[in-house]
Amino acid sequence: MSGQRFIDNDDGTITDTLTGLMWQEGYAYRETGNYISWYDASDYIEKLNQQKLGGVSDWRLPSKLEIQSLYEFALPFQSRGKTFILHIDPIFEFGYGSCFWTSKTRLSGALGFEFDAGDIHWYPQGSISGTVRAVRLNSDPSILIKSAWANRAAEAP
């Protein structure tokens, strides 16, 4: 695939041309100044849908594979003259709050993905330890795990 992977839609959203997903450009921590619980993340998504971010109202929490698809091993994040080891394309707004909630839950836990180390961990759903970046549309999960994509990522500068 040639060309740019992420397209800024100039409406607060980013389109991923590789997966077909549309992402929120911003995220909850930047907007609220606080980490939030998984429950609050669901409320935050509901608010985005009421506000019709990008003109649409079908935003949701990302799956484990979807949020991991944004992890860029070779891209530390640079902001305000400092380099942060938060591996995400600089087209996305980023600052603090490296742990992002996913839609995956089990009992009273929810999975959170950490962009600083690329780790995924279970956290209590009520813990104030994460943030959220909303996603919409559906992606073919096989796209997110194809070896050709892994090879493409390995060849990136």
Backbone as numpy.savetxt, mean C-alpha at the origin, in Angstrom:
# Nx Ny Nz CAx CAy CAz Cx Cy Cz
7.65 -5.90 -20.29 6.81 -4.72 -20.29 7.70 -3.48 -20.29
7.37 -2.54 -21.14 8.16 -1.31 -21.17 7.31 -0.18 -20.64
7.96 0.91 -20.34 7.23 2.07 -19.86 7.19 2.14 -18.35
6.45 3.11 -17.91 6.35 3.41 -16.50 5.35 2.48 -15.82
5.75 1.93 -14.66 4.86 1.03 -13.94 3.72 1.78 -13.27
4.04 2.89 -12.57 3.03 3.63 -11.82 2.68 4.93 -12.53
1.39 5.20 -12.64 0.89 6.41 -13.28 0.13 7.24 -12.25
0.55 8.51 -12.09 -0.15 9.44 -11.20 -1.37 9.96 -11.96
-2.56 9.68 -11.42 -3.80 10.08 -12.09 -4.21 11.52 -11.78
-3.40 12.23 -11.00 -3.64 13.63 -10.65 -4.98 13.85 -9.96
-5.46 12.83 -9.24 -6.70 12.97 -8.48 -6.59 12.29 -7.11
-5.34 12.14 -6.65 -5.12 11.47 -5.37 -4.98 9.96 -5.49
-4.87 9.47 -6.75 -4.75 8.03 -6.98 -3.57 7.73 -7.89
-3.08 6.50 -7.78 -1.97 6.00 -8.59 -2.43 4.68 -9.23
-2.21 4.52 -10.53 -2.53 3.27 -11.21 -1.25 2.46 -11.39
-1.32 1.19 -11.02 -0.21 0.24 -11.21 -0.47 -0.49 -12.52
0.32 -0.19 -13.55 0.10 -0.80 -14.86 0.47 -2.28 -14.88
1.26 -2.73 -13.92 1.65 -4.14 -13.87 0.52 -5.01 -13.31
-0.09 -4.56 -12.22 -1.12 -5.37 -11.57 -2.54 -4.98 -11.96
-2.72 -3.77 -12.49 -4.05 -3.28 -12.82 -4.78 -2.66 -11.63
-4.12 -2.60 -10.49 -4.73 -2.02 -9.29 -4.61 -0.50 -9.29
-5.56 0.15 -8.63 -5.48 1.58 -8.39 -5.29 1.78 -6.89
-4.30 2.60 -6.52 -3.95 2.84 -5.13 -4.22 4.28 -4.74
-4.50 4.47 -3.48 -4.56 5.81 -2.91 -3.14 6.35 -2.89
-2.95 7.58 -3.34 -1.61 8.17 -3.33 -1.14 8.45 -1.90
-2.01 9.02 -1.11 -1.70 9.32 0.28 -1.96 8.11 1.15
-2.01 8.35 2.44 -2.29 7.26 3.37 -2.72 7.86 4.70
-3.29 7.03 5.55 -3.95 7.51 6.76 -3.02 8.26 7.70
-1.80 7.80 7.89 -0.91 8.45 8.87 -0.65 9.90 8.49
-0.40 10.15 7.23 -0.13 11.53 6.79 -1.35 12.41 7.04
-2.52 11.86 6.81 -3.73 12.66 6.93 -4.17 12.86 8.37
-3.91 11.89 9.24 -4.38 11.98 10.63 -3.27 12.34 11.61
-2.01 12.06 11.24 -0.89 12.29 12.13 -0.74 11.23 13.20
-1.51 10.15 13.07 -1.49 9.09 14.08 -1.52 7.71 13.43
-0.97 6.74 14.15 -1.19 5.34 13.79 -2.63 5.01 14.15
-3.19 4.02 13.48 -4.57 3.65 13.75 -4.69 2.14 13.89
-5.79 1.71 14.49 -6.07 0.29 14.62 -6.64 -0.24 13.31
-6.74 -1.57 13.21 -7.34 -2.18 12.03 -8.80 -1.75 11.92
-9.49 -1.64 13.05 -10.89 -1.20 13.04 -11.00 0.22 12.48
-10.10 1.10 12.94 -10.10 2.47 12.44 -9.72 2.52 10.96
-8.89 1.58 10.52 -8.53 1.51 9.09 -9.78 1.24 8.26
-10.65 0.37 8.74 -11.90 0.08 8.03 -12.79 1.33 7.98
-12.84 2.07 9.09 -13.61 3.32 9.13 -13.01 4.35 8.17
-11.68 4.39 8.10 -10.98 5.31 7.21 -11.35 5.02 5.75
-11.38 3.73 5.39 -11.76 3.33 4.03 -13.20 3.76 3.73
-14.07 3.56 4.69 -15.47 3.96 4.52 -15.57 5.46 4.24
-14.76 6.25 4.94 -14.74 7.70 4.75 -14.26 8.05 3.34
-13.20 7.35 2.85 -12.72 7.59 1.48 -13.83 7.31 0.47
-14.59 6.26 0.71 -15.68 5.91 -0.20 -16.78 6.95 -0.16
-17.08 7.49 1.00 -18.08 8.55 1.11 -17.62 9.82 0.39
-16.31 10.10 0.47 -15.74 11.28 -0.19 -15.50 11.05 -1.68
-15.63 9.79 -2.13 -15.40 9.41 -3.53 -14.02 9.84 -4.03
-12.99 9.36 -3.30 -11.61 9.62 -3.73 -11.44 9.16 -5.18
-10.90 10.02 -6.01 -10.71 9.69 -7.42 -12.01 9.52 -8.19
-13.12 9.97 -7.59 -14.42 9.87 -8.25 -15.08 8.51 -8.12
-14.54 7.64 -7.26 -15.10 6.30 -7.10 -15.36 5.99 -5.63
-16.16 4.96 -5.39 -16.51 4.63 -4.00 -16.39 3.13 -3.72
-15.38 2.50 -4.31 -15.18 1.06 -4.07 -13.79 0.77 -3.50
-13.27 1.67 -2.67 -11.98 1.48 -2.03 -12.08 0.41 -0.96
-10.97 -0.26 -0.69 -10.93 -1.34 0.30 -9.52 -1.48 0.83
-9.39 -2.30 1.89 -8.06 -2.65 2.40 -7.42 -3.63 1.42
-6.12 -3.53 1.20 -5.45 -4.46 0.28 -5.26 -5.85 0.90
-5.15 -6.84 0.03 -4.78 -8.18 0.46 -3.28 -8.20 0.77
-2.84 -9.30 1.32 -1.41 -9.47 1.63 -0.56 -9.35 0.36
-0.94 -10.05 -0.70 -0.15 -10.00 -1.93 -0.20 -8.62 -2.58
-1.36 -7.97 -2.50 -1.47 -6.65 -3.12 -0.54 -5.64 -2.46
-0.54 -5.57 -1.14 0.34 -4.60 -0.47 1.81 -4.97 -0.69
2.12 -6.27 -0.70 3.49 -6.70 -0.94 3.95 -6.34 -2.35
3.01 -6.23 -3.30 3.39 -5.90 -4.68 3.99 -4.50 -4.79
3.76 -3.65 -3.79 4.33 -2.29 -3.80 5.75 -2.24 -3.24
6.19 -3.33 -2.60 7.51 -3.36 -1.98 8.59 -3.41 -3.06
9.48 -2.44 -3.02 10.57 -2.35 -3.99 11.89 -2.46 -3.24
12.51 -3.61 -3.31 13.73 -3.85 -2.55 14.81 -2.82 -2.87
14.92 -2.42 -4.13 16.01 -1.53 -4.54 15.70 -0.05 -4.35
14.56 0.28 -3.73 14.18 1.68 -3.65 13.99 2.16 -2.21
15.06 2.62 -1.57 14.83 3.30 -0.30 14.07 4.59 -0.61
13.30 5.07 0.31 12.47 6.25 0.10 13.21 7.50 0.53
13.24 8.52 -0.33 13.93 9.76 0.00 12.90 10.87 0.17
13.05 11.63 1.26 12.12 12.72 1.52 12.83 13.80 2.32
12.64 15.04 1.91 13.19 16.20 2.62 14.69 16.05 2.90
15.42 15.56 1.93 16.87 15.45 2.06 17.36 14.28 2.89
16.47 13.44 3.36 16.86 12.27 4.15 16.48 11.01 3.40
17.24 9.95 3.64 16.93 8.66 3.03 16.36 7.75 4.10
15.17 7.23 3.82 14.51 6.29 4.71 14.54 4.93 4.04
14.75 3.89 4.83 14.74 2.56 4.25 13.30 2.04 4.29
12.47 2.64 3.47 11.08 2.25 3.28 10.94 1.99 1.79
10.88 0.78 1.43 11.04 0.36 0.04 9.73 0.47 -0.74
9.50 1.65 -1.27 8.30 1.90 -2.08 8.65 2.93 -3.14
8.02 2.85 -4.28 8.29 3.79 -5.36 8.01 5.21 -4.88
8.90 6.16 -5.19 8.72 7.53 -4.71 7.49 8.24 -5.26
6.78 7.66 -6.22 5.54 8.27 -6.70 4.49 8.30 -5.59
4.62 7.36 -4.62 3.68 7.30 -3.52 4.11 8.26 -2.42
3.13 8.93 -1.86 3.39 9.80 -0.72 3.78 8.93 0.46
4.84 9.31 1.15 5.31 8.50 2.26 6.03 9.38 3.26
6.01 9.01 4.47 6.71 9.72 5.52 6.95 8.75 6.65
6.11 8.80 7.65 6.20 7.87 8.76 5.07 6.86 8.65
5.16 5.82 9.42 4.11 4.81 9.41 4.42 3.74 8.41
5.39 2.91 8.72 5.81 1.91 7.74 4.97 0.64 7.77
4.12 0.44 8.79 3.29 -0.76 8.88 1.90 -0.46 8.34
1.51 -1.19 7.30 0.22 -0.98 6.65 -0.69 -2.18 6.87
-1.92 -1.90 7.27 -2.91 -2.95 7.49 -3.32 -3.61 6.18
-3.62 -4.92 6.27 -4.19 -5.65 5.14 -5.60 -6.09 5.51
-6.29 -6.68 4.57 -7.65 -7.17 4.81 -7.65 -8.53 5.50
-6.49 -9.15 5.60 -6.39 -10.51 6.16 -6.51 -10.48 7.68
-7.50 -11.22 8.20 -7.70 -11.31 9.64 -7.81 -12.77 10.06
-7.53 -12.99 11.34 -7.69 -14.32 11.93 -7.97 -14.10 13.41
-9.11 -14.61 13.86 -9.55 -14.39 15.23 -9.53 -12.89 15.53
-8.74 -12.44 16.48 -8.70 -11.01 16.80 -7.46 -10.34 16.23
-6.78 -10.99 15.29 -5.57 -10.44 14.69 -5.79 -10.00 13.25
-4.90 -9.14 12.78 -4.89 -8.70 11.39 -3.44 -8.62 10.93
-3.22 -8.91 9.66 -1.87 -8.84 9.10 -1.51 -7.40 8.78
-0.28 -7.04 9.14 0.27 -5.74 8.77 1.56 -5.96 8.01
1.77 -5.19 6.95 2.99 -5.29 6.14 3.87 -4.08 6.43
5.15 -4.34 6.66 6.11 -3.29 7.02 7.05 -3.00 5.86
7.00 -1.79 5.35 7.82 -1.40 4.21 9.29 -1.19 4.55
9.62 -1.01 5.83 11.03 -0.81 6.15 11.81 -2.11 6.00
11.25 -3.23 6.44 11.97 -4.51 6.38 11.33 -5.52 5.42
10.16 -5.21 4.89 9.48 -6.15 4.01 8.86 -7.31 4.76
8.63 -7.13 6.05 8.06 -8.19 6.89 6.55 -8.07 6.98
5.93 -9.19 7.24 4.50 -9.20 7.50 4.28 -9.88 8.84
3.46 -9.26 9.69 3.24 -9.76 11.04 1.77 -9.67 11.42
1.37 -10.54 12.34 0.04 -10.47 12.93 0.08 -9.47 14.09
-0.91 -8.61 14.12 -1.08 -7.65 15.21 -2.51 -7.76 15.72
-2.75 -7.44 16.99 -4.14 -7.38 17.46 -4.90 -6.32 16.65
-6.12 -6.62 16.24 -6.89 -5.68 15.43 -7.09 -4.34 16.13
-7.12 -4.35 17.44 -7.33 -3.12 18.19 -6.06 -2.35 18.49
-4.88 -2.88 18.12 -3.64 -2.17 18.44 -3.48 -0.96 17.53
-3.00 0.11 18.12 -2.79 1.36 17.38 -1.35 1.30 16.84
-1.15 0.49 15.79 0.22 0.25 15.34 0.40 0.30 13.84
-0.64 0.68 13.10 -0.52 0.66 11.66 -1.15 1.88 11.01
-1.15 1.84 9.70 -1.79 2.86 8.89 -2.42 2.14 7.70
-2.98 2.87 6.76 -3.63 2.22 5.63 -3.42 3.03 4.36
-3.22 2.29 3.27 -3.25 2.85 1.92 -4.30 2.04 1.18
-5.36 2.70 0.77 -6.49 2.02 0.15 -6.17 1.58 -1.27
-6.89 0.55 -1.72 -6.74 0.02 -3.07 -8.13 -0.23 -3.64
-8.20 -0.33 -4.94 -9.46 -0.68 -5.59 -9.16 -1.48 -6.85
-10.19 -2.05 -7.40 -10.15 -2.95 -8.54 -9.60 -4.30 -8.08
-9.69 -5.27 -8.95 -9.20 -6.60 -8.62 -8.06 -6.95 -9.55
-7.12 -7.69 -9.01 -5.96 -8.12 -9.77 -5.95 -9.63 -9.82
-5.44 -10.17 -10.88 -5.25 -11.62 -10.97 -4.11 -11.98 -10.03
-4.39 -12.76 -8.96 -3.33 -13.07 -8.00 -2.10 -13.71 -8.63
-2.27 -14.42 -9.74 -1.11 -15.05 -10.37 -0.12 -14.01 -10.89
-0.60 -12.81 -11.23 0.29 -11.74 -11.67 1.25 -11.37 -10.55
0.73 -11.43 -9.31 1.51 -11.00 -8.16 2.58 -12.00 -7.76
2.55 -13.21 -8.33 3.53 -14.22 -7.95 4.24 -14.85 -9.14
4.03 -14.32 -10.33 4.68 -14.89 -11.52 6.19 -14.73 -11.45
6.89 -15.76 -11.87 8.35 -15.71 -11.84 8.88 -14.65 -12.81
8.18 -14.38 -13.90 8.65 -13.36 -14.84 8.72 -12.00 -14.17
7.77 -11.72 -13.28 7.78 -10.45 -12.56 8.95 -10.41 -11.59
9.20 -11.53 -10.90 10.33 -11.59 -9.98 11.64 -11.36 -10.75
11.75 -11.95 -11.94 12.95 -11.77 -12.75 13.09 -10.31 -13.19
11.95 -9.67 -13.53 11.96 -8.26 -13.93 12.45 -7.39 -12.77
11.97 -7.69 -11.57 12.37 -6.92 -10.38 13.87 -7.10 -10.10
14.37 -8.30 -10.32 15.78 -8.58 -10.07 16.69 -7.83 -11.05
16.16 -7.56 -12.26 16.96 -6.87 -13.28 16.90 -5.35 -13.14
16.03 -4.84 -12.29 15.88 -3.39 -12.14 17.17 -2.77 -11.64
17.45 -1.53 -12.07 18.70 -0.87 -11.66 18.72 -0.57 -10.18
